[in-house]
Amino acid sequence: AKWLSYKNVFLKKIMFPLIGHSCDLADLDQIQKNVDREVLHILGLNEHFPRAVLYAPMKLGGLGCGTIHGQHIIDKILLFVHHMREQGQIQEMLLASMSTTQIE
C-alpha cells in the first residue's frame, strides 16, 4: 500500500509542477535525497543501500526506481511529443522555433 501511494500520489504531486520548469540535476538533488530516504524506508531497506542498485533497471539487477530528474526529462519529452502531434497554434510555434534554430 505504501509503494502504491508513493507511485500514484506522492510522485505525481512532485512531478506535476515541475513540468513548467527547467530543472537540472543540481536543482533536484536535495529533493531526491529526501525521496530516496523515504523510498528505502518503504521498501524496508537500510539507508546506506547503494543508490546505483536502487536506480538501475530491473533487467540489470536493480530495483528500477527512477530518479526525479530522469522522470522530469521523460515528462518534458512526452509533453513535447504531445504538442507536436496535436494540430494547433502550439504545434505551429514549435515548428517555427525549430526551423529558426536549424537555420542558425
C-alpha positions in Angstrom: 0.0 0.0 0.0 2.9 2.4 0.8 4.6 1.7 -2.5 1.3 2.3 -4.5 0.7 5.5 -2.5 4.3 6.7 -3.3 4.0 5.9 -7.1 0.4 7.1 -7.6 0.1 10.1 -5.3 3.4 11.4 -4.0 5.4 11.3 -7.2 2.5 12.8 -9.2 2.3 15.7 -6.7 6.0 16.3 -7.0 6.3 15.9 -10.8 3.2 17.9 -11.9 4.5 21.4 -11.1 8.0 20.6 -12.4 6.7 20.2 -16.0 6.7 24.0 -16.4 10.2 24.5 -15.1 13.7 23.7 -16.4 15.4 21.9 -13.6 18.8 20.4 -13.8 20.3 17.6 -11.7 21.7 20.0 -9.1 18.3 21.7 -8.6 16.6 18.4 -7.8 19.4 16.9 -5.8 18.0 17.8 -2.3 14.5 16.6 -3.2 16.0 13.4 -4.5 17.9 12.8 -1.2 14.7 13.1 0.8 12.7 11.0 -1.6 15.4 8.3 -1.5 15.3 8.1 2.2 11.5 7.5 2.1 11.7 5.0 -0.7 14.3 3.0 1.1 12.1 3.0 4.3 9.0 2.0 2.3 11.0 -0.9 0.7 12.4 -1.9 4.1 16.0 -1.3 3.1 18.9 0.2 5.0 19.6 3.9 4.4 23.1 3.0 3.2 21.7 0.8 0.4 23.6 1.6 -2.8 21.8 4.2 -4.9 23.2 2.6 -8.1 21.2 -0.5 -7.4 18.2 1.5 -6.4 18.1 3.4 -9.7 19.3 0.6 -12.0 16.8 -1.0 -14.3 15.3 -4.4 -13.2 16.8 -6.0 -16.4 20.2 -5.3 -15.0 19.5 -6.5 -11.4 18.4 -3.1 -10.0 15.2 -2.1 -8.3 14.1 0.2 -11.2 13.3 3.2 -9.0 13.9 6.1 -11.4 15.3 9.5 -10.3 13.2 12.6 -10.1 15.5 14.2 -12.7 15.0 11.3 -15.1 11.3 11.4 -14.7 11.3 15.2 -15.2 13.1 14.7 -18.5 10.7 12.0 -19.6 7.7 14.2 -18.8 9.2 17.1 -20.8 9.7 14.8 -23.9 6.2 13.4 -23.6 4.8 16.9 -23.4 6.8 18.0 -26.5 5.7 14.9 -28.5 2.1 15.5 -27.4 2.2 19.1 -28.7 3.9 18.1 -31.9 1.1 15.6 -32.7 -1.7 18.0 -31.9 -2.8 20.3 -34.6 -2.9 23.9 -33.4 -1.1 27.1 -32.5 1.4 25.4 -30.1 2.5 23.0 -32.8 2.9 25.9 -35.3 5.0 27.8 -32.8 7.2 24.8 -32.0 7.8 24.1 -35.7 8.7 27.8 -36.4 11.1 27.8 -33.5 12.7 24.6 -34.6 13.0 25.9 -38.2 14.6 29.1 -36.9 17.0 27.1 -34.8 18.0 24.9 -37.7 18.7 27.9 -39.9 21.1 29.4 -37.3 
